[in-house]
Amino acid sequence: MKGRDWLVLGAALFVLGVIKLSLVGWYLLHREIAPEQQAVECPAMSGQCPLPGGQKLLFIDRPVEGHAFRLALEGDFEHEPAAEFTMRSMDMGFNRYRFIRANGRWEASVTLPACVSGRRDWMMTLDLPGRRVIVPLQVK
């Protein structure tokens, strides 16, 4: 290679480096910040459960594995809320439900699959605008 070829190669590598650094900087400035997580205890699993921010979670039906039960959220929400159901240290597949606006509140019908190991330590994560609320469930 001649001196001119090395100069062109060096300039090309420099331009690629600048582009890469620009893209990394743009990503770091525009990535979504993880929402704040809060844990809430709802020991009754029936009736109302107050949430941080003044909203309420309502258990219309008692949670039972393998059977549909209904949940409702009361309060103002900027975006459509959603609920995701998981177990600690166990992949339970896709268990995410969207709440639908009905009767002046947000409602969802949920069916949890039966766990083959017999565990029932479900965790519900409510995705609310700007935060996530984690609710341990006592499931029959």
N, C-alpha and C positions, 0 to 999 in steps of 0.2 A: 504494500500500500504506500502511496505517496503522501507527502505532508498535507496536501489539499484534501485527500480522502479522509485522513484522520481528523482534520478540522471539521468537515461536514458531519462525520460520525459523532464527534464530540458535541457539536451544536444540536444535532438531533436528540442525543441522550439528555442534554440539558433541557431542551424544550419538553421532552416527555416527563422529566423529573418535575418541572414547574407545573405541568398539567396534573400530574399525580398529586402533588402537594395541594394544589388548588381544589381538587376533588375531595381530598381528605378533609381539608378545612371547611368546605361547604357542607359535607356530611356532618361533621361535628357541630356546626352551628345550626343545622336544620333538623337534626334527629329529634324524635319525640322523647320527651322526658317521661320517665315511668311515673304513673300516677301514685299518689300517696295511698298507702294501705293502712286500714284500720280494722281491728278485730272487735266483734260484737258478740255477746252471749245472749241467746234466746232460749232459756231453759224450758219454757212451756211448750214450744213448737205448735202452739195453737193461739189464736187471737193475734194481738198486735205485738210487734217488737220495735221499739224506737231505734232509729238510725241516727248517726251523727249528721247534723245539718237540718234536723227537724222533720225529716221524712219518716215514714213508717213502713215496715215490712209486715204483711198480713199472711198468716197461714190459713187459707180458706179451708183446706183439708190437711189432715195430719200426714206427714211424709211416710210413705211405705214403699219399699223396694218392689219393682215389678208392676206397680199400679200407678196410674196417673193421679197426681194431686195438684191442686191449684195454689198459686201464690199471687199476691197483689202488692203493689207499691203505691203508697199515697204520698203526694207532695209534688213540688215542681221540679222538673228535670229538663235541662236544655236539649238533651239527646235521648234517643230511645235506650232505656236501660236493658241490660242483659245479665243473665246468671250462668255461671259455669260450675259444674260439679266435679270434684276430684276426691281422691283419697291420698293420704300421705304415703309416699314411697311406692305407689302403685299406679300404673297407667290404666285408666278406666275408659279409654277411647274418647270420642267426641261427645261431650255432654254439655252443650251450650244452648241456652234457650233465650229468645228475645221476648221482651214484654210488649204487649200490644195495648194501645190506648182503648179502654172500654169502660163505660159507666163512671166516667170522671176520675179514673185511676188507671194504672198500668197493670195488666194481668198476664200470667203465663201458666200454661198447663205443662207439667213436668212429669216425666217417667224415668226413674232411675233403674238401670239394669241390676239384676241380682249379681252379687259378687260370688264367684265360685269358691273362694276361700272362707266365706261366711262372715267376712268383716262388714261392719256397718258404720264405720267412722267417716262419713261423708263430710266434705267441706264445701259450702256454697260460697262462691266469690261473686259478689254483685259488682258489675261494672257500671259505675255511675259517673256522670261528668266530672273529670278531674280527680277521681279517687276510686279506690276499690275497697269494698267492705267484705270482710271474711266472716262467715257465720258457720260455726260447727253445727251439724245436724244430728239429731237423735232419731234414727230411722228404725222402724220396726222390721 
